[in-house]
Amino acid sequence: MSALKYDAVIFDLDGTLEDLADAMNRVLSAGQAPVHSYATYRLLIGKGIRNLVGQALPPEKRTDETIARCYERMIADYAEHCLVKTRQYDGVAELVSGLRWRSVSRGVT
């Protein structure tokens, strides 16, 4: 059996959705707009942050100007708080270490 060759390995992180939702909810709250549950954000995630911002805003506030302003605030807030709840899943650090060791031992950098 031949070894499989991969150019990249991508890992998901636990808690990312919650940190994104919390950042957007802080932006909404500061603008006196209603906030949303994590369950609602699960429906809004996946089409980009700008889309999430637009969909999270109340319909009457979804102007290009308001979306742009809230997007900038959301990005700044998330950058500051992106690791509050986001964590590696158990075992990921060991897996990455093993993958790195295998690639180094085979001369791959």
N, C-alpha and C positions, 0 to 999 in steps of 0.2 A: 504494500500500500504506500502510495506516495504522500508526502507531507503537503498540506494545503498552504498556499501562499496568500497572505493578505497584505494590502497596502495600508490599511488603517483599521483600527478597532474603536468603536464608539460606545460610550457608556452613558446610561441615564443616571440622573441623580435623584435621590429621594428628597422631597420637600421643595423642589423648584416651583411647582405650581403655587404652593402656599406663599412663598416669598414674593412671587409675581402678583398674586391676588392681594396680599397685604399692602404692597407698594401702590397698586392701583386704588385700593380702598382708602389709603391715606390721601391720595390726590383727590378722590371724589369727596371725601369728608371735608377736606379743606375748602372745597368749592360748594359746600352745602348741598351736595348731591347724594342720593341714596347709595349705600354700599351693597355689595353682593356677597353671597356665600361661596365657599370653595366649590360646591357642586355647580353653581352657575359658571364660575370661571373655567371649569372643565369643558364646558360647552363653547367658551369663547377662545380658548387656547388653540393654536395650531395654524392660524392664518396670519401670523405676524403681530408684533406688539402694537403697531399703529392701528390695525384692525381691532385688536382687543380694546384699546382705548376708546375708539369710536363706538364700539358695541356696548361698552360699560357705561358710557354717558347716557343720561336720559335723552330720548329722541329730540326734545326741544332744544337741547344744548349741542347737538351734533353738527356744528358749523365747522368749516375748514379751519378757521382761526382757533376755535375752542379745542378742537382735536389736536392741532399742532401744539398749542400751549400745554395741554394736559399730557401729551406725549413727552415733551421735554421734561416736565415735572416728574412723570412716571419713571423715565429712564434715569434721571438723577437720583430719585428716591431708591429705585431698585439697586443702582450701583452702590449706594451706601449701605443697603440692608440685604444684599443678595445671599448672604451666608448665614442668616439668622436661623432658618429652618432647613436649608439645603445641606444634605450630607451624602457621603458615599454610602451605597448599600454595603452591608456586611460582606466581607471577603473581597471587595473590589481592589483594595490596596494590595493585598497579597497576590491577586490575579495579575494586576499590572506589573508588579515586581517580577513575577514568574515569566510573563511575556517579554519583559525587558531583558531578563537574564537569558532567555532562549534566543532572542534576536542578537544580543551581544556575543553569545557563545558561537553563533553561526556567522559572525562577522557582518551582521546587518546593523546599520546605525540609523 
